[in-house]
Amino acid sequence: MEWPCCSPRLSLPPCTATTTHFPPDLHVSSCPPLQDIVRSTVRVALRQETALAAGLLRIFFHDCFPNGCDASILLLRPRGAVAETSLGPNLTIQRRAMQLIEDIRADVHFACGPTVSCADITALATRAAVVTSGGPSYTLPKGQLDSFFPAPQEAVFQLPSPSTASVATLVRAFASRGLADPADLVALSGGHTIGRTQCSFFADRSARMEDTFSRKLAANCSKHPDRLQNLDVVTPDLFDNGFYKALTFNQGVFTSDMALVKDKTTAPAVRLFARDKEAFFAQFAWSMEKLARAPRPAGNRGEIRRNCFRTNAQRVIADAGEEVEEGFAASA
C-alpha cells in the first residue's frame, strides 16, 4: 500500500497513490478527533438548517458518480478547465453545503494539520448527515486524495437525469460505476427521502398530468413556481422509507423515481423497501460503500487540499492577492 506517499505537513510534491485499498481506520492515529469534529459540526449545522443533509448527500453523489470520489466538484475556478458546478447537472448544487465541507476541513486541519483530504471529509460529512437525519451508518474507505482537475464534462453529463423514464438506461449508468445490482439504483434513489427540488426538475412529470398526484404538482407549481417540492411527501425531514411508500401510491415527484416502481426489474425492491425500513437501510449502507469506491480512471492521484475550493497551487496564488470566490468564506 502506497499511502502515505509524502508528509502532508511539509512543503513537498503532491501525494499520489495508485492503490484502491483504503483502510477504514486510516485517520485514527493521524487525526484522532476527526470523527468527533465531523459529527458535532454536522449536527449543529442540521439543527439550524435541515436542508443541508440533502445538500451534502447530493454533493457526494454528484462528486463520486462522474469520476470517483475526488472532491473535484468542489473546485470553483479551476485553471484552464470548467468548474463542475457551472455545468447543467450541478447548477443547483447547494453552496451552503459546500461551505460546510470547507468549514469542517478548516477545523480538522486546525486540530490535526493537513492530514485529511476534502474527499474524505465530504464522505464523512455526508455519512454524519444521513445518521443525524435518522438513517444508517456505514463503512467508508479513507485515503481518497483530492483531484487536481474537475471531472471531464462528458462524465458530468452522464449523471442520471430526473426526467429519465428508462430503468434500463439508469441500470446501465449505475453499472458503469461499479453499482451493477439494480438494488443499488433503487437504494441510492432513496436518498431522495430528505430531498427537495424546484418545479423545473419535474416539469415533464407535472406536464403529463397522468394521475392525481402529477395534477397536484402542476397546480402547485402554477400557483407558486418558485416553491420547493418535497421528494418524500410522507416524512420529508426524516431519513426513512417514506419515499418508497409514496412511490407505491404513485406519489413520486421525478419521472426517474416513478420509473422504479413501474419497471419489473426494480419494482420488487421498491415494494420491499416500502414494507421494511431495515431492508432499505441495509441496502443503502452497502450501496453507499460501493459508491464511495467508484472507480477513478487515473487512480487515486492528487493532493490534500488546504482549501477545498482550489488546488494547493491555486491557493498559493490566492494568498498572494487573488480574489476569493464570491459567496464563499476563506478558511484558515
QUIBELNOR-V711560 format. One record per helix or strand. SS is the DSSP state (H for helix, E for strand). FROM is the first residue (numbers start at 0). TO is the last residue. If there is no record, write none. Layout:
# QUIBELNOR-V711560
[[SS | FROM | TO] [SS | FROM | TO]]
This chain:
# QUIBELNOR-V711560
[[E | 15 | 15] [H | 26 | 29] [H | 33 | 47] [H | 50 | 66] [H | 71 | 73] [H | 83 | 85] [H | 87 | 89] [H | 94 | 111] [H | 117 | 131] [E | 145 | 145] [H | 152 | 155] [H | 166 | 174] [H | 181 | 193] [E | 195 | 197] [H | 198 | 207] [H | 211 | 222] [E | 227 | 229] [H | 241 | 247] [H | 254 | 261] [H | 266 | 274] [H | 276 | 291] [E | 300 | 300] [E | 302 | 302] [E | 306 | 306] [E | 309 | 309] [H | 311 | 318]]
